[in-house]
Amino acid sequence: MNKLIILATVCLIQFIAQSAEQYKEGVKPIVQWTCEDFLLVDESFQPTAVGYAEAYNKKGTLEDSILDIDEIVKITPIIIQECAKDKQESFIQKVKSHVENLRNNFE
């Protein structure tokens, strides 16, 4: 389990660094992404984007230092399907609503 957390953290750091570099080049930061922007991301980075969006809060900072890998694995295909239906919807909001639904179903 610790290896998964370390791997997720490394991927998240790499994704944040890549996002910061793209931001300098005029590419939108993830907090401004639509579902269409998310769908354009390479498939291998989509789970990382979902993890970042899930951990991101309204204050513009990361809420949790630990990511729930199982949750991200479960929700990423759902987010891909839902984003394909409405590409103009906010990616962050889409993730937040589905994470909340997932958590409510397991309580």
PDB file as gemmi writes it, atoms N, CA and C in Angstrom:
CRYST1    1.000    1.000    1.000  90.00  90.00  90.00 P 1                      
ATOM      1  N   MET A   1       0.822  -1.191   0.000  1.00  0.00           N  
ATOM      2  CA  MET A   1       0.000   0.000   0.000  1.00  0.00           C  
ATOM      3  C   MET A   1       0.872   1.263   0.000  1.00  0.00           C  
ATOM      4  N   ASN A   2       1.947   1.238   0.800  1.00  0.00           N  
ATOM      5  CA  ASN A   2       2.839   2.402   0.846  1.00  0.00           C  
ATOM      6  C   ASN A   2       3.479   2.671  -0.505  1.00  0.00           C  
ATOM      7  N   LYS A   3       3.776   1.596  -1.244  1.00  0.00           N  
ATOM      8  CA  LYS A   3       4.369   1.763  -2.569  1.00  0.00           C  
ATOM      9  C   LYS A   3       3.396   2.454  -3.507  1.00  0.00           C  
ATOM     10  N   LEU A   4       2.104   2.134  -3.382  1.00  0.00           N  
ATOM     11  CA  LEU A   4       1.093   2.781  -4.211  1.00  0.00           C  
ATOM     12  C   LEU A   4       0.965   4.264  -3.888  1.00  0.00           C  
ATOM     13  N   ILE A   5       1.032   4.594  -2.624  1.00  0.00           N  
ATOM     14  CA  ILE A   5       0.955   6.003  -2.216  1.00  0.00           C  
ATOM     15  C   ILE A   5       2.169   6.763  -2.731  1.00  0.00           C  
ATOM     16  N   ILE A   6       3.327   6.162  -2.635  1.00  0.00           N  
ATOM     17  CA  ILE A   6       4.551   6.805  -3.128  1.00  0.00           C  
ATOM     18  C   ILE A   6       4.470   6.976  -4.637  1.00  0.00           C  
ATOM     19  N   LEU A   7       4.025   5.941  -5.341  1.00  0.00           N  
ATOM     20  CA  LEU A   7       3.884   6.021  -6.790  1.00  0.00           C  
ATOM     21  C   LEU A   7       2.882   7.103  -7.182  1.00  0.00           C  
ATOM     22  N   ALA A   8       1.759   7.155  -6.486  1.00  0.00           N  
ATOM     23  CA  ALA A   8       0.750   8.177  -6.780  1.00  0.00           C  
ATOM     24  C   ALA A   8       1.300   9.576  -6.528  1.00  0.00           C  
ATOM     25  N   THR A   9       2.063   9.734  -5.460  1.00  0.00           N  
ATOM     26  CA  THR A   9       2.649  11.033  -5.139  1.00  0.00           C  
ATOM     27  C   THR A   9       3.651  11.454  -6.207  1.00  0.00           C  
ATOM     28  N   VAL A  10       4.471  10.523  -6.647  1.00  0.00           N  
ATOM     29  CA  VAL A  10       5.449  10.825  -7.700  1.00  0.00           C  
ATOM     30  C   VAL A  10       4.730  11.223  -8.985  1.00  0.00           C  
ATOM     31  N   CYS A  11       3.696  10.477  -9.344  1.00  0.00           N  
ATOM     32  CA  CYS A  11       2.925  10.803 -10.555  1.00  0.00           C  
ATOM     33  C   CYS A  11       2.265  12.164 -10.428  1.00  0.00           C  
ATOM     34  N   LEU A  12       1.738  12.454  -9.249  1.00  0.00           N  
ATOM     35  CA  LEU A  12       1.088  13.739  -9.025  1.00  0.00           C  
ATOM     36  C   LEU A  12       2.088  14.882  -9.139  1.00  0.00           C  
ATOM     37  N   ILE A  13       3.262  14.720  -8.575  1.00  0.00           N  
ATOM     38  CA  ILE A  13       4.301  15.750  -8.669  1.00  0.00           C  
ATOM     39  C   ILE A  13       4.707  15.959 -10.124  1.00  0.00           C  
ATOM     40  N   GLN A  14       4.860  14.861 -10.861  1.00  0.00           N  
ATOM     41  CA  GLN A  14       5.211  14.964 -12.278  1.00  0.00           C  
ATOM     42  C   GLN A  14       4.109  15.680 -13.049  1.00  0.00           C  
ATOM     43  N   PHE A  15       2.871  15.351 -12.750  1.00  0.00           N  
ATOM     44  CA  PHE A  15       1.739  15.975 -13.433  1.00  0.00           C  
ATOM     45  C   PHE A  15       1.675  17.472 -13.113  1.00  0.00           C  
ATOM     46  N   ILE A  16       1.885  17.827 -11.853  1.00  0.00           N  
ATOM     47  CA  ILE A  16       1.858  19.235 -11.456  1.00  0.00           C  
ATOM     48  C   ILE A  16       2.979  20.001 -12.152  1.00  0.00           C  
ATOM     49  N   ALA A  17       4.157  19.405 -12.213  1.00  0.00           N  
ATOM     50  CA  ALA A  17       5.281  20.058 -12.890  1.00  0.00           C  
ATOM     51  C   ALA A  17       4.977  20.248 -14.372  1.00  0.00           C  
ATOM     52  N   GLN A  18       4.398  19.234 -14.991  1.00  0.00           N  
ATOM     53  CA  GLN A  18       4.033  19.330 -16.401  1.00  0.00           C  
ATOM     54  C   GLN A  18       2.956  20.396 -16.591  1.00  0.00           C  
ATOM     55  N   SER A  19       1.987  20.451 -15.684  1.00  0.00           N  
ATOM     56  CA  SER A  19       0.924  21.450 -15.773  1.00  0.00           C  
ATOM     57  C   SER A  19       1.485  22.859 -15.617  1.00  0.00           C  
ATOM     58  N   ALA A  20       2.431  23.028 -14.693  1.00  0.00           N  
ATOM     59  CA  ALA A  20       3.039  24.344 -14.494  1.00  0.00           C  
ATOM     60  C   ALA A  20       3.799  24.788 -15.734  1.00  0.00           C  
ATOM     61  N   GLU A  21       4.490  23.853 -16.366  1.00  0.00           N  
ATOM     62  CA  GLU A  21       5.237  24.176 -17.585  1.00  0.00           C  
ATOM     63  C   GLU A  21       4.272  24.562 -18.710  1.00  0.00           C  
ATOM     64  N   GLN A  22       3.191  23.829 -18.840  1.00  0.00           N  
ATOM     65  CA  GLN A  22       2.204  24.131 -19.873  1.00  0.00           C  
ATOM     66  C   GLN A  22       1.513  25.462 -19.588  1.00  0.00           C  
ATOM     67  N   TYR A  23       1.300  25.772 -18.314  1.00  0.00           N  
ATOM     68  CA  TYR A  23       0.664  27.039 -17.947  1.00  0.00           C  
ATOM     69  C   TYR A  23       1.514  28.211 -18.445  1.00  0.00           C  
ATOM     70  N   LYS A  24       2.819  28.077 -18.316  1.00  0.00           N  
ATOM     71  CA  LYS A  24       3.727  29.118 -18.799  1.00  0.00           C  
ATOM     72  C   LYS A  24       3.626  29.273 -20.314  1.00  0.00           C  
ATOM     73  N   GLU A  25       3.298  28.179 -20.987  1.00  0.00           N  
ATOM     74  CA  GLU A  25       3.198  28.192 -22.440  1.00  0.00           C  
ATOM     75  C   GLU A  25       1.810  28.614 -22.914  1.00  0.00           C  
ATOM     76  N   GLY A  26       0.922  28.990 -22.007  1.00  0.00           N  
ATOM     77  CA  GLY A  26      -0.406  29.445 -22.388  1.00  0.00           C  
ATOM     78  C   GLY A  26      -1.472  28.374 -22.353  1.00  0.00           C  
ATOM     79  N   VAL A  27      -1.145  27.177 -21.886  1.00  0.00           N  
ATOM     80  CA  VAL A  27      -2.126  26.109 -21.762  1.00  0.00           C  
ATOM     81  C   VAL A  27      -2.874  26.310 -20.441  1.00  0.00           C  
ATOM     82  N   LYS A  28      -4.173  26.030 -20.447  1.00  0.00           N  
ATOM     83  CA  LYS A  28      -4.995  26.233 -19.250  1.00  0.00           C  
ATOM     84  C   LYS A  28      -4.537  25.349 -18.096  1.00  0.00           C  
ATOM     85  N   PRO A  29      -4.551  25.898 -16.880  1.00  0.00           N  
ATOM     86  CA  PRO A  29      -4.290  25.053 -15.707  1.00  0.00           C  
ATOM     87  C   PRO A  29      -5.470  24.106 -15.490  1.00  0.00           C  
ATOM     88  N   ILE A  30      -5.241  23.020 -14.811  1.00  0.00           N  
ATOM     89  CA  ILE A  30      -6.255  21.985 -14.633  1.00  0.00           C  
ATOM     90  C   ILE A  30      -7.529  22.510 -13.976  1.00  0.00           C  
ATOM     91  N   VAL A  31      -7.409  23.511 -13.139  1.00  0.00           N  
ATOM     92  CA  VAL A  31      -8.600  24.041 -12.465  1.00  0.00           C  
ATOM     93  C   VAL A  31      -9.540  24.747 -13.433  1.00  0.00           C  
ATOM     94  N   GLN A  32      -9.073  25.051 -14.623  1.00  0.00           N  
ATOM     95  CA  GLN A  32      -9.906  25.701 -15.634  1.00  0.00           C  
ATOM     96  C   GLN A  32     -10.325  24.743 -16.747  1.00  0.00           C  
ATOM     97  N   TRP A  33      -9.969  23.492 -16.618  1.00  0.00           N  
ATOM     98  CA  TRP A  33     -10.261  22.520 -17.658  1.00  0.00           C  
ATOM     99  C   TRP A  33     -11.748  22.262 -17.807  1.00  0.00           C  
ATOM    100  N   THR A  34     -12.141  22.041 -19.039  1.00  0.00           N  
ATOM    101  CA  THR A  34     -13.451  21.470 -19.332  1.00  0.00           C  
ATOM    102  C   THR A  34     -13.237  19.964 -19.483  1.00  0.00           C  
ATOM    103  N   CYS A  35     -14.317  19.246 -19.618  1.00  0.00           N  
ATOM    104  CA  CYS A  35     -14.189  17.807 -19.871  1.00  0.00           C  
ATOM    105  C   CYS A  35     -13.434  17.548 -21.169  1.00  0.00           C  
ATOM    106  N   GLU A  36     -13.613  18.411 -22.133  1.00  0.00           N  
ATOM    107  CA  GLU A  36     -12.914  18.258 -23.408  1.00  0.00           C  
ATOM    108  C   GLU A  36     -11.394  18.328 -23.209  1.00  0.00           C  
ATOM    109  N   ASP A  37     -10.949  19.261 -22.373  1.00  0.00           N  
ATOM    110  CA  ASP A  37      -9.514  19.366 -22.077  1.00  0.00           C  
ATOM    111  C   ASP A  37      -9.004  18.069 -21.449  1.00  0.00           C  
ATOM    112  N   PHE A  38      -9.783  17.528 -20.532  1.00  0.00           N  
ATOM    113  CA  PHE A  38      -9.403  16.275 -19.867  1.00  0.00           C  
ATOM    114  C   PHE A  38      -9.293  15.137 -20.877  1.00  0.00           C  
ATOM    115  N   LEU A  39     -10.242  15.047 -21.784  1.00  0.00           N  
ATOM    116  CA  LEU A  39     -10.240  13.961 -22.764  1.00  0.00           C  
ATOM    117  C   LEU A  39      -9.064  14.052 -23.736  1.00  0.00           C  
ATOM    118  N   LEU A  40      -8.462  15.222 -23.867  1.00  0.00           N  
ATOM    119  CA  LEU A  40      -7.308  15.395 -24.744  1.00  0.00           C  
ATOM    120  C   LEU A  40      -5.998  14.941 -24.097  1.00  0.00           C  
ATOM    121  N   VAL A  41      -6.025  14.735 -22.785  1.00  0.00           N  
ATOM    122  CA  VAL A  41      -4.839  14.293 -22.056  1.00  0.00           C  
ATOM    123  C   VAL A  41      -4.552  12.839 -22.414  1.00  0.00           C  
ATOM    124  N   ASP A  42      -3.280  12.500 -22.511  1.00  0.00           N  
ATOM    125  CA  ASP A  42      -2.877  11.122 -22.769  1.00  0.00           C  
ATOM    126  C   ASP A  42      -3.526  10.200 -21.737  1.00  0.00           C  
ATOM    127  N   GLU A  43      -4.002   9.044 -22.186  1.00  0.00           N  
ATOM    128  CA  GLU A  43      -4.698   8.087 -21.318  1.00  0.00           C  
ATOM    129  C   GLU A  43      -3.902   7.735 -20.067  1.00  0.00           C  
ATOM    130  N   SER A  44      -2.599   7.654 -20.192  1.00  0.00           N  
ATOM    131  CA  SER A  44      -1.778   7.257 -19.048  1.00  0.00           C  
ATOM    132  C   SER A  44      -1.768   8.321 -17.949  1.00  0.00           C  
ATOM    133  N   PHE A  45      -2.072   9.578 -18.296  1.00  0.00           N  
ATOM    134  CA  PHE A  45      -2.095  10.646 -17.303  1.00  0.00           C  
ATOM    135  C   PHE A  45      -3.500  10.966 -16.796  1.00  0.00           C  
ATOM    136  N   GLN A  46      -4.529  10.387 -17.399  1.00  0.00           N  
ATOM    137  CA  GLN A  46      -5.893  10.696 -16.974  1.00  0.00           C  
ATOM    138  C   GLN A  46      -6.156  10.332 -15.503  1.00  0.00           C  
ATOM    139  N   PRO A  47      -5.714   9.170 -15.013  1.00  0.00           N  
ATOM    140  CA  PRO A  47      -5.928   8.885 -13.588  1.00  0.00           C  
ATOM    141  C   PRO A  47      -5.231   9.904 -12.677  1.00  0.00           C  
ATOM    142  N   THR A  48      -4.073  10.380 -13.079  1.00  0.00           N  
ATOM    143  CA  THR A  48      -3.365  11.387 -12.293  1.00  0.00           C  
ATOM    144  C   THR A  48      -4.164  12.685 -12.257  1.00  0.00           C  
ATOM    145  N   ALA A  49      -4.731  13.055 -13.394  1.00  0.00           N  
ATOM    146  CA  ALA A  49      -5.563  14.263 -13.454  1.00  0.00           C  
ATOM    147  C   ALA A  49      -6.787  14.117 -12.569  1.00  0.00           C  
ATOM    148  N   VAL A  50      -7.395  12.942 -12.571  1.00  0.00           N  
ATOM    149  CA  VAL A  50      -8.560  12.698 -11.714  1.00  0.00           C  
ATOM    150  C   VAL A  50      -8.146  12.788 -10.244  1.00  0.00           C  
ATOM    151  N   GLY A  51      -7.007  12.209  -9.906  1.00  0.00           N  
ATOM    152  CA  GLY A  51      -6.515  12.278  -8.525  1.00  0.00           C  
ATOM    153  C   GLY A  51      -6.260  13.703  -8.087  1.00  0.00           C  
ATOM    154  N   TYR A  52      -5.669  14.492  -8.951  1.00  0.00           N  
ATOM    155  CA  TYR A  52      -5.416  15.896  -8.633  1.00  0.00           C  
ATOM    156  C   TYR A  52      -6.729  16.642  -8.459  1.00  0.00           C  
ATOM    157  N   ALA A  53      -7.658  16.428  -9.369  1.00  0.00           N  
ATOM    158  CA  ALA A  53      -8.951  17.114  -9.297  1.00  0.00           C  
ATOM    159  C   ALA A  53      -9.710  16.716  -8.037  1.00  0.00           C  
ATOM    160  N   GLU A  54      -9.590  15.468  -7.644  1.00  0.00           N  
ATOM    161  CA  GLU A  54     -10.275  14.985  -6.449  1.00  0.00           C  
ATOM    162  C   GLU A  54      -9.692  15.628  -5.188  1.00  0.00           C  
ATOM    163  N   ALA A  55      -8.388  15.832  -5.178  1.00  0.00           N  
ATOM    164  CA  ALA A  55      -7.718  16.387  -4.003  1.00  0.00           C  
ATOM    165  C   ALA A  55      -7.780  17.914  -3.943  1.00  0.00           C  
ATOM    166  N   TYR A  56      -8.158  18.546  -5.034  1.00  0.00           N  
ATOM    167  CA  TYR A  56      -8.173  20.001  -5.136  1.00  0.00           C  
ATOM    168  C   TYR A  56      -9.412  20.564  -4.449  1.00  0.00           C  
ATOM    169  N   ASN A  57      -9.237  21.617  -3.658  1.00  0.00           N  
ATOM    170  CA  ASN A  57     -10.406  22.201  -2.995  1.00  0.00           C  
ATOM    171  C   ASN A  57     -10.728  23.583  -3.538  1.00  0.00           C  
ATOM    172  N   LYS A  58     -11.781  24.175  -3.027  1.00  0.00           N  
ATOM    173  CA  LYS A  58     -12.258  25.466  -3.531  1.00  0.00           C  
ATOM    174  C   LYS A  58     -11.300  26.615  -3.246  1.00  0.00           C  
ATOM    175  N   LYS A  59     -10.398  26.434  -2.277  1.00  0.00           N  
ATOM    176  CA  LYS A  59      -9.444  27.488  -1.935  1.00  0.00           C  
ATOM    177  C   LYS A  59      -8.238  27.497  -2.869  1.00  0.00           C  
ATOM    178  N   GLY A  60      -8.178  26.537  -3.761  1.00  0.00           N  
ATOM    179  CA  GLY A  60      -7.070  26.493  -4.717  1.00  0.00           C  
ATOM    180  C   GLY A  60      -5.858  25.748  -4.216  1.00  0.00           C  
ATOM    181  N   THR A  61      -6.057  24.912  -3.210  1.00  0.00           N  
ATOM    182  CA  THR A  61      -4.947  24.127  -2.683  1.00  0.00           C  
ATOM    183  C   THR A  61      -5.349  22.653  -2.639  1.00  0.00           C  
ATOM    184  N   LEU A  62      -4.355  21.800  -2.432  1.00  0.00           N  
ATOM    185  CA  LEU A  62      -4.644  20.378  -2.307  1.00  0.00           C  
ATOM    186  C   LEU A  62      -5.169  20.108  -0.906  1.00  0.00           C  
ATOM    187  N   GLU A  63      -6.289  19.384  -0.821  1.00  0.00           N  
ATOM    188  CA  GLU A  63      -6.902  19.071   0.466  1.00  0.00           C  
ATOM    189  C   GLU A  63      -6.140  17.983   1.208  1.00  0.00           C  
ATOM    190  N   ASP A  64      -5.852  16.910   0.537  1.00  0.00           N  
ATOM    191  CA  ASP A  64      -5.282  15.732   1.180  1.00  0.00           C  
ATOM    192  C   ASP A  64      -3.879  15.470   0.665  1.00  0.00           C  
ATOM    193  N   SER A  65      -3.044  14.973   1.560  1.00  0.00           N  
ATOM    194  CA  SER A  65      -1.702  14.596   1.126  1.00  0.00           C  
ATOM    195  C   SER A  65      -1.662  13.121   0.729  1.00  0.00           C  
ATOM    196  N   ILE A  66      -2.751  12.390   1.004  1.00  0.00           N  
ATOM    197  CA  ILE A  66      -2.827  10.979   0.655  1.00  0.00           C  
ATOM    198  C   ILE A  66      -3.967  10.793  -0.338  1.00  0.00           C  
ATOM    199  N   LEU A  67      -3.678  10.125  -1.435  1.00  0.00           N  
ATOM    200  CA  LEU A  67      -4.687   9.859  -2.451  1.00  0.00           C  
ATOM    201  C   LEU A  67      -5.225   8.452  -2.273  1.00  0.00           C  
ATOM    202  N   ASP A  68      -6.508   8.283  -2.497  1.00  0.00           N  
ATOM    203  CA  ASP A  68      -7.129   6.971  -2.443  1.00  0.00           C  
ATOM    204  C   ASP A  68      -7.025   6.345  -3.833  1.00  0.00           C  
ATOM    205  N   ILE A  69      -6.031   5.508  -4.024  1.00  0.00           N  
ATOM    206  CA  ILE A  69      -5.742   4.924  -5.331  1.00  0.00           C  
ATOM    207  C   ILE A  69      -6.921   4.103  -5.836  1.00  0.00           C  
ATOM    208  N   ASP A  70      -7.525   3.294  -4.955  1.00  0.00           N  
ATOM    209  CA  ASP A  70      -8.654   2.467  -5.373  1.00  0.00           C  
ATOM    210  C   ASP A  70      -9.813   3.321  -5.881  1.00  0.00           C  
ATOM    211  N   GLU A  71     -10.057   4.427  -5.193  1.00  0.00           N  
ATOM    212  CA  GLU A  71     -11.123   5.338  -5.605  1.00  0.00           C  
ATOM    213  C   GLU A  71     -10.833   5.929  -6.989  1.00  0.00           C  
ATOM    214  N   ILE A  72      -9.611   6.322  -7.209  1.00  0.00           N  
ATOM    215  CA  ILE A  72      -9.219   6.909  -8.500  1.00  0.00           C  
ATOM    216  C   ILE A  72      -9.351   5.881  -9.620  1.00  0.00           C  
ATOM    217  N   VAL A  73      -8.939   4.646  -9.346  1.00  0.00           N  
ATOM    218  CA  VAL A  73      -9.043   3.582 -10.347  1.00  0.00           C  
ATOM    219  C   VAL A  73     -10.503   3.319 -10.702  1.00  0.00           C  
ATOM    220  N   LYS A  74     -11.392   3.357  -9.705  1.00  0.00           N  
ATOM    221  CA  LYS A  74     -12.813   3.109  -9.944  1.00  0.00           C  
ATOM    222  C   LYS A  74     -13.475   4.249 -10.709  1.00  0.00           C  
ATOM    223  N   ILE A  75     -13.109   5.463 -10.386  1.00  0.00           N  
ATOM    224  CA  ILE A  75     -13.843   6.606 -10.917  1.00  0.00           C  
ATOM    225  C   ILE A  75     -13.328   7.102 -12.266  1.00  0.00           C  
ATOM    226  N   THR A  76     -12.080   6.856 -12.605  1.00  0.00           N  
ATOM    227  CA  THR A  76     -11.525   7.374 -13.867  1.00  0.00           C  
ATOM    228  C   THR A  76     -12.323   6.940 -15.097  1.00  0.00           C  
ATOM    229  N   PRO A  77     -12.664   5.659 -15.250  1.00  0.00           N  
ATOM    230  CA  PRO A  77     -13.465   5.285 -16.436  1.00  0.00           C  
ATOM    231  C   PRO A  77     -14.840   5.961 -16.452  1.00  0.00           C  
ATOM    232  N   ILE A  78     -15.415   6.165 -15.268  1.00  0.00           N  
ATOM    233  CA  ILE A  78     -16.716   6.845 -15.177  1.00  0.00           C  
ATOM    234  C   ILE A  78     -16.581   8.290 -15.630  1.00  0.00           C  
ATOM    235  N   ILE A  79     -15.528   8.955 -15.188  1.00  0.00           N  
ATOM    236  CA  ILE A  79     -15.298  10.358 -15.569  1.00  0.00           C  
ATOM    237  C   ILE A  79     -15.082  10.454 -17.081  1.00  0.00           C  
ATOM    238  N   ILE A  80     -14.350   9.514 -17.648  1.00  0.00           N  
ATOM    239  CA  ILE A  80     -14.120   9.515 -19.101  1.00  0.00           C  
ATOM    240  C   ILE A  80     -15.455   9.406 -19.839  1.00  0.00           C  
ATOM    241  N   GLN A  81     -16.302   8.477 -19.409  1.00  0.00           N  
ATOM    242  CA  GLN A  81     -17.612   8.303 -20.052  1.00  0.00           C  
ATOM    243  C   GLN A  81     -18.484   9.544 -19.896  1.00  0.00           C  
ATOM    244  N   GLU A  82     -18.531  10.081 -18.695  1.00  0.00           N  
ATOM    245  CA  GLU A  82     -19.380  11.240 -18.426  1.00  0.00           C  
ATOM    246  C   GLU A  82     -18.877  12.487 -19.149  1.00  0.00           C  
ATOM    247  N   CYS A  83     -17.578  12.642 -19.219  1.00  0.00           N  
ATOM    248  CA  CYS A  83     -17.018  13.798 -19.924  1.00  0.00           C  
ATOM    249  C   CYS A  83     -17.294  13.716 -21.421  1.00  0.00           C  
ATOM    250  N   ALA A  84     -17.347  12.509 -21.958  1.00  0.00           N  
ATOM    251  CA  ALA A  84     -17.650  12.346 -23.379  1.00  0.00           C  
ATOM    252  C   ALA A  84     -19.073  12.802 -23.699  1.00  0.00           C  
ATOM    253  N   LYS A  85     -19.971  12.734 -22.705  1.00  0.00           N  
ATOM    254  CA  LYS A  85     -21.363  13.144 -22.906  1.00  0.00           C  
ATOM    255  C   LYS A  85     -21.516  14.661 -22.964  1.00  0.00           C  
ATOM    256  N   ASP A  86     -20.745  15.383 -22.124  1.00  0.00           N  
ATOM    257  CA  ASP A  86     -20.851  16.840 -22.072  1.00  0.00           C  
ATOM    258  C   ASP A  86     -19.450  17.428 -21.955  1.00  0.00           C  
ATOM    259  N   LYS A  87     -18.841  17.698 -23.084  1.00  0.00           N  
ATOM    260  CA  LYS A  87     -17.445  18.119 -23.128  1.00  0.00           C  
ATOM    261  C   LYS A  87     -17.217  19.540 -22.617  1.00  0.00           C  
ATOM    262  N   GLN A  88     -18.257  20.327 -22.468  1.00  0.00           N  
ATOM    263  CA  GLN A  88     -18.087  21.708 -22.015  1.00  0.00           C  
ATOM    264  C   GLN A  88     -18.224  21.861 -20.501  1.00  0.00           C  
ATOM    265  N   GLU A  89     -18.588  20.802 -19.824  1.00  0.00           N  
ATOM    266  CA  GLU A  89     -18.748  20.858 -18.368  1.00  0.00           C  
ATOM    267  C   GLU A  89     -17.382  20.970 -17.690  1.00  0.00           C  
ATOM    268  N   SER A  90     -17.366  21.554 -16.500  1.00  0.00           N  
ATOM    269  CA  SER A  90     -16.139  21.697 -15.720  1.00  0.00           C  
ATOM    270  C   SER A  90     -15.623  20.321 -15.293  1.00  0.00           C  
ATOM    271  N   PHE A  91     -14.360  20.062 -15.609  1.00  0.00           N  
ATOM    272  CA  PHE A  91     -13.744  18.783 -15.250  1.00  0.00           C  
ATOM    273  C   PHE A  91     -13.679  18.619 -13.737  1.00  0.00           C  
ATOM    274  N   ILE A  92     -13.248  19.648 -13.035  1.00  0.00           N  
ATOM    275  CA  ILE A  92     -13.135  19.582 -11.573  1.00  0.00           C  
ATOM    276  C   ILE A  92     -14.493  19.275 -10.954  1.00  0.00           C  
ATOM    277  N   GLN A  93     -15.534  19.966 -11.402  1.00  0.00           N  
ATOM    278  CA  GLN A  93     -16.873  19.749 -10.851  1.00  0.00           C  
ATOM    279  C   GLN A  93     -17.378  18.343 -11.156  1.00  0.00           C  
ATOM    280  N   LYS A  94     -17.075  17.846 -12.328  1.00  0.00           N  
ATOM    281  CA  LYS A  94     -17.478  16.489 -12.713  1.00  0.00           C  
ATOM    282  C   LYS A  94     -16.842  15.474 -11.760  1.00  0.00           C  
ATOM    283  N   VAL A  95     -15.559  15.628 -11.494  1.00  0.00           N  
ATOM    284  CA  VAL A  95     -14.861  14.711 -10.591  1.00  0.00           C  
ATOM    285  C   VAL A  95     -15.435  14.818  -9.186  1.00  0.00           C  
ATOM    286  N   LYS A  96     -15.593  16.036  -8.697  1.00  0.00           N  
ATOM    287  CA  LYS A  96     -16.111  16.235  -7.338  1.00  0.00           C  
ATOM    288  C   LYS A  96     -17.470  15.573  -7.157  1.00  0.00           C  
ATOM    289  N   SER A  97     -18.367  15.751  -8.121  1.00  0.00           N  
ATOM    290  CA  SER A  97     -19.708  15.186  -7.977  1.00  0.00           C  
ATOM    291  C   SER A  97     -19.683  13.660  -7.996  1.00  0.00           C  
ATOM    292  N   HIS A  98     -18.855  13.075  -8.835  1.00  0.00           N  
ATOM    293  CA  HIS A  98     -18.797  11.613  -8.900  1.00  0.00           C  
ATOM    294  C   HIS A  98     -18.067  11.012  -7.702  1.00  0.00           C  
ATOM    295  N   VAL A  99     -17.074  11.687  -7.178  1.00  0.00           N  
ATOM    296  CA  VAL A  99     -16.401  11.209  -5.969  1.00  0.00           C  
ATOM    297  C   VAL A  99     -17.387  11.238  -4.808  1.00  0.00           C  
ATOM    298  N   GLU A 100     -18.148  12.299  -4.706  1.00  0.00           N  
ATOM    299  CA  GLU A 100     -19.144  12.416  -3.635  1.00  0.00           C  
ATOM    300  C   GLU A 100     -20.187  11.301  -3.755  1.00  0.00           C  
ATOM    301  N   ASN A 101     -20.665  11.047  -4.977  1.00  0.00           N  
ATOM    302  CA  ASN A 101     -21.633   9.962  -5.187  1.00  0.00           C  
ATOM    303  C   ASN A 101     -21.043   8.608  -4.820  1.00  0.00           C  
ATOM    304  N   LEU A 102     -19.790   8.382  -5.200  1.00  0.00           N  
ATOM    305  CA  LEU A 102     -19.129   7.130  -4.889  1.00  0.00           C  
ATOM    306  C   LEU A 102     -19.022   6.936  -3.377  1.00  0.00           C  
ATOM    307  N   ARG A 103     -18.624   7.985  -2.688  1.00  0.00           N  
ATOM    308  CA  ARG A 103     -18.486   7.901  -1.215  1.00  0.00           C  
ATOM    309  C   ARG A 103     -19.829   7.710  -0.545  1.00  0.00           C  
ATOM    310  N   ASN A 104     -20.877   8.382  -1.030  1.00  0.00           N  
ATOM    311  CA  ASN A 104     -22.204   8.231  -0.438  1.00  0.00           C  
ATOM    312  C   ASN A 104     -22.759   6.826  -0.625  1.00  0.00           C  
ATOM    313  N   ASN A 105     -22.416   6.179  -1.727  1.00  0.00           N  
ATOM    314  CA  ASN A 105     -22.896   4.824  -1.991  1.00  0.00           C  
ATOM    315  C   ASN A 105     -22.231   3.777  -1.098  1.00  0.00           C  
ATOM    316  N   PHE A 106     -21.057   4.104  -0.560  1.00  0.00           N  
ATOM    317  CA  PHE A 106     -20.347   3.151   0.297  1.00  0.00           C  
ATOM    318  C   PHE A 106     -20.529   3.423   1.771  1.00  0.00           C  
ATOM    319  N   GLU A 107     -21.272   4.446   2.124  1.00  0.00           N  
ATOM    320  CA  GLU A 107     -21.494   4.754   3.544  1.00  0.00           C  
ATOM    321  C   GLU A 107     -22.663   3.992   4.093  1.00  0.00           C  
TER     322      GLU A 107                                                      
END                                                                             
